[in-house]
Amino acid sequence: MTMSNYRTSTLFHFTKSFATIKSIVTNGLQPSYCREVQKFPKNTEYEVGIPMVSFCDIPIMRCDEISKRYGKYAIGLSKKWGLAENINPILYIQDNVELSDAAHRIVSIAHSSKIEHQRILDNNYGNPSATGTCRVKYLDGKEIDETAETFEAHYRHYESSVVRNLFFGYSKAYNIKYRDKTICAYEENEWRYVIPYWADTFKWFWGKEECDKYLSDKSKLPKMPKLRFKIDDVNFILVKNEKEVIKLVRLIKSYKINLFGGRQIAENERDILLTKIISFERIKNNY
């Protein structure tokens, strides 16, 4: 298979219901928490609850297998739009290789950093009458005179940008478990939009215990800002069958609704959008 038909200029986001694709068309893409499991050497695993939106750049003719896993509905947006929104391809890591070992060390450093962070707070800023600064040595070797406030801000930035966002947010195990089977996740060509950890309103959940506690009922979690897009950003809207194509056409043609997050669009824009709707039924029968 050549590279030309292995990837495409479209980023597809899959979902499992017509109601959700309707919501995307009318309101935009809603980030949500995904429970990701990173594998490390010696058969250890680490779970993280990440606020994000997943995409893939698999060509539309190869989407059938992905749709069986993630749903027969999708919005296909231009890669140009995705790059402008800081959506990135992810890194896939095999088990028991040097990169996996490095990942394990990153987790260890993050844990040690948390302990050191608390020790510095307790020793230097724990006294309510304490004033002034404390010299703090960071893991990168820098020594900075910090107040309690600047120390908190610098520590949070270091931990999130280096350890969490850059690694956990944009990496995945090469092979994963799906419905009791091992599948090659690398074949999914995943891209991600990730809400940074330092966005204090939307915390990340670290480890199985936190994930179990907070992600068992996602309805109680705060709603995150939606990803917006314009008509020109949309390459495809995929639904399950031809009956649902008609259903979505009627929805888009209705002047009772706005599209893509509340913006009224002109009639000619609606007509353009209608040309981008296609069903998996039609793809399977004709391509």
ChimeraX attribute file (.defattr): number of C-alpha atoms within 10 A of each C-alpha:
attribute: neighborCount
match mode: 1-to-1
recipient: residues
	/A:1	5
	/A:2	6
	/A:3	7
	/A:4	8
	/A:5	12
	/A:6	13
	/A:7	16
	/A:8	16
	/A:9	14
	/A:10	24
	/A:11	30
	/A:12	28
	/A:13	24
	/A:14	25
	/A:15	20
	/A:16	17
	/A:17	14
	/A:18	19
	/A:19	10
	/A:20	16
	/A:21	24
	/A:22	16
	/A:23	15
	/A:24	21
	/A:25	21
	/A:26	18
	/A:27	19
	/A:28	20
	/A:29	22
	/A:30	16
	/A:31	19
	/A:32	22
	/A:33	23
	/A:34	17
	/A:35	17
	/A:36	17
	/A:37	19
	/A:38	20
	/A:39	24
	/A:40	23
	/A:41	17
	/A:42	9
	/A:43	8
	/A:44	10
	/A:45	13
	/A:46	15
	/A:47	19
	/A:48	21
	/A:49	24
	/A:50	26
	/A:51	21
	/A:52	18
	/A:53	21
	/A:54	19
	/A:55	24
	/A:56	22
	/A:57	23
	/A:58	21
	/A:59	16
	/A:60	18
	/A:61	12
	/A:62	12
	/A:63	19
	/A:64	14
	/A:65	11
	/A:66	15
	/A:67	17
	/A:68	10
	/A:69	13
	/A:70	13
	/A:71	18
	/A:72	23
	/A:73	26
	/A:74	29
	/A:75	23
	/A:76	24
	/A:77	24
	/A:78	19
	/A:79	20
	/A:80	13
	/A:81	18
	/A:82	19
	/A:83	12
	/A:84	8
	/A:85	13
	/A:86	11
	/A:87	21
	/A:88	18
	/A:89	18
	/A:90	18
	/A:91	17
	/A:92	20
	/A:93	21
	/A:94	16
	/A:95	19
	/A:96	13
	/A:97	11
	/A:98	12
	/A:99	15
	/A:100	19
	/A:101	15
	/A:102	13
	/A:103	20
	/A:104	19
	/A:105	13
	/A:106	17
	/A:107	17
	/A:108	12
	/A:109	15
	/A:110	19
	/A:111	13
	/A:112	12
	/A:113	17
	/A:114	14
	/A:115	12
	/A:116	13
	/A:117	17
	/A:118	13
	/A:119	13
	/A:120	16
	/A:121	16
	/A:122	11
	/A:123	10
	/A:124	17
	/A:125	19
	/A:126	13
	/A:127	10
	/A:128	6
	/A:129	6
	/A:130	10
	/A:131	11
	/A:132	10
	/A:133	16
	/A:134	18
	/A:135	13
	/A:136	16
	/A:137	12
	/A:138	15
	/A:139	12
	/A:140	7
	/A:141	8
	/A:142	8
	/A:143	12
	/A:144	15
	/A:145	12
	/A:146	17
	/A:147	17
	/A:148	17
	/A:149	10
	/A:150	13
	/A:151	20
	/A:152	14
	/A:153	13
	/A:154	14
	/A:155	14
	/A:156	16
	/A:157	15
	/A:158	18
	/A:159	18
	/A:160	21
	/A:161	15
	/A:162	13
	/A:163	17
	/A:164	22
	/A:165	18
	/A:166	13
	/A:167	17
	/A:168	24
	/A:169	26
	/A:170	19
	/A:171	21
	/A:172	21
	/A:173	20
	/A:174	17
	/A:175	18
	/A:176	17
	/A:177	12
	/A:178	11
	/A:179	8
	/A:180	7
	/A:181	8
	/A:182	10
	/A:183	14
	/A:184	13
	/A:185	17
	/A:186	17
	/A:187	14
	/A:188	15
	/A:189	17
	/A:190	23
	/A:191	22
	/A:192	21
	/A:193	21
	/A:194	20
	/A:195	21
	/A:196	20
	/A:197	21
	/A:198	18
	/A:199	10
	/A:200	9
	/A:201	10
	/A:202	18
	/A:203	16
	/A:204	23
	/A:205	22
	/A:206	15
	/A:207	15
	/A:208	15
	/A:209	10
	/A:210	15
	/A:211	20
	/A:212	14
	/A:213	10
	/A:214	15
	/A:215	16
	/A:216	10
	/A:217	9
	/A:218	11
	/A:219	8
	/A:220	9
	/A:221	12
	/A:222	11
	/A:223	13
	/A:224	16
	/A:225	12
	/A:226	16
	/A:227	16
	/A:228	16
	/A:229	20
	/A:230	15
	/A:231	15
	/A:232	12
	/A:233	16
	/A:234	21
	/A:235	19
	/A:236	22
	/A:237	23
	/A:238	26
	/A:239	28
	/A:240	20
	/A:241	16
	/A:242	15
	/A:243	11
	/A:244	16
	/A:245	18
	/A:246	12
	/A:247	12
	/A:248	20
	/A:249	16
	/A:250	12
	/A:251	16
	/A:252	20
	/A:253	14
	/A:254	11
	/A:255	14
	/A:256	8
	/A:257	13
	/A:258	15
	/A:259	22
	/A:260	20
	/A:261	18
	/A:262	11
	/A:263	12
	/A:264	13
	/A:265	15
	/A:266	9
	/A:267	12
	/A:268	9
	/A:269	13
	/A:270	17
	/A:271	13
	/A:272	13
	/A:273	19
	/A:274	19
	/A:275	12
	/A:276	15
	/A:277	21
	/A:278	20
	/A:279	20
	/A:280	21
	/A:281	15
	/A:282	13
	/A:283	15
	/A:284	10
	/A:285	7
	/A:286	7
	/A:287	7
